[in-house]
Amino acid sequence: MKQVLAKADAERATDDIFAEARGRLPGAGPVPQIRARAFDVYKRAGLPHRGMEDWKYTDLRALIGEVLPLAPQPDAQALARAKVSAKQVAADQAVKLVLVDGMFAPELSDLGRLETEVVVRSLREVLETPAAVAMAGLLLSTTSDSAISLNAAMATDGLVITVADGNAVKRPIQIVHVATGLSVSTYTRSYLQLGKGAHAAILESFVPAEGASGYQANDAIIALVGEEARLSHIRVAAAASDAVNISSAIMAVGARAKLDLFTMTCSGSISRYQGFITLAGEGTKLSANGVNLVRDELHADTKIVVDHAVPHCNSREKFRAVIDDCGRSVFQGRILVRPAARKTDATLTTRALLLSDQAEADNKPELEILADDVACRHGATSGALDDALVFYLRARGLSEKDARILLIKAFIGEPIEEITSQNLRDFVTAQAEHWLQARR
Amino acid sequence: MALLEIHDLHVRVENREIIRGLHLNVNAGEVHAIMGPNGSGKSTLSHVIAGKPGYEITGGQVLFRGENLLRMEPNERAAKGVFLAFQYPVDIPGVTTMNFLRAALNAQRKARDQREFSTPEFLKRVREVAGSLKIPHDMIKRGVNVGFSGGEKKRNEILQMALLEPSLCILDEIDSGLDIDALRIVASGINALRSPARAMILITHYRRLLDHIVPDIVHVMSKGRVRKSGGKELALELEACGYAQFEDAA
């Protein structure tokens, strides 16, 4: 009874949040209606909970209970704090685009360094233009996930990045998401469109400003990768240790294109990354890799769904989790091979390294093969560091701490090695190193 | 003062006494061979000197240059100059031999308050030593011992020994799993490292190794103690008569 009441209270609170936020949400023409519909979809399902197979290890209804009020527009002080964090996390040579508490902050971004091969607009600007009728579709999505529906209803801003046919963007574009607030929620939604043969690398960082606490960040990125295009999407999430970060990626990849994905979660009370990748054109190649680094009582959940919709596509997934203290890591990797997708070649390996007796790893690789003549493999393991290896390194002069760090780095090295850009690989390695050095 | 002094050492593993009152003195410049049947405690002795966890020292002393070795962490022992060539070197996927060697060498140098080697200095040294051990360069760029043959693993142990320049080398069955050509390469690598400042302890079942690396002193170990010590001719005697006579004396 108590639980039913609690849920009803939470729902009422959520209703209020949408009602209150409505006036602040950008969008002309049909946009408000689309938002209201998305919110209805969300409301019918409610917060994701363990009764939903996709969320069975991350029961947001139980873990966070309610959706917090929408963050206020960042003031000068919030922007100043965000600037410090954005600078700290800036990757070498990347062009920075900064989103603060769900709002694009051009004054913190390197718009002047953008190459002419790429066009960047804010979602707010796009949704407010008279041509919004055409753009309203940006808020629609093909997935029925309730966190994504909530995102569509509430998105205050984001980036719309377009690379025209044949254009190659040389420098990586780094989208930095900074949260500055206390007990508020933020929603961003970005779009990425790569034309035929276009090349780009997008790095996304999620960080708190100093003093940010207890916030809920809900981000979505939707990418359309054109024929023969090449996209690298690297994501490093380090939310505040009492904050929630939910990131969804919905991507469709055209014929003979190549998509390299990498996601790393290294902090956040509750983190969830969910990637839905559709290989929509023949001959595409997907490399999807990631690492969860979890300590204390933090919870990191990574879910990647690869949808082989057409023949002759190739997908490779490597995932590693390192869990210390009472941390919990979840990896769900689903490979769907549709009836038409013959000659599919897909592999998925997931391995967890448990550094303490209380650490927990849930690995769930799933293959759903509906086509003939395919090659699909998956493997999952979990275990502790091998004492014999630690001793070998110590006998050669490394301290126990350094020996363990070296072995953990080697363990997570395999997915990181898949990042093709040396710069971005070094960036990710440095972030991982930072996590390792902070281990007690 | 001897480089290594072991006095009345007693060691237990899971409540079984493996080493039972062992004495051994090793001086700088000497090469000792410890021979003995399976289960005599030879490998346990090498592990205890190197500091492998899991052994309970119930009595005795192990002094290295007069310092109590048993109180030091394995890495401290390594930095002081103790090196164990493993009987079964482990594979470390994801850590290249090159990075491993550099990490080990610099960790030891740091512990000794020496400056770390620069990359070119380090590479030059690795190339020289690897060349003399016929270790191809691509092997060094691969994960430590990953996909290596038994012989390659043992050569990699000697490579590490040559780079780290320890003053006490304990070679635990360095000859096991080696064919005659590999044994020659490994033995000549070890012989090249003999020096008046360095001592070696060769642990082996077989005399064959001692044809290639001629020891100064041979010890026969059985049931956790040194039963007899002598010159290199003791190895020949052992081959003729076997270990049984020493077990009887136990």
Interface residues (C-beta under 8 A of the other chain):
Chain A: D386 D387 A388 L389 F391 Y392 L393 R394 A395 R396 G397 L398 S399 E400 D402 A403 L406 L407 K409 A410 F411 G413 E414
Chain B: A50 G51 K52 P53 E73 P74 N75 R77 A78 A79 F83 L84 F86 P89 V90 I92 P93 G94 V95 F100 A103 A104 L105 A107 Q108 A111 G143 Q160 L164
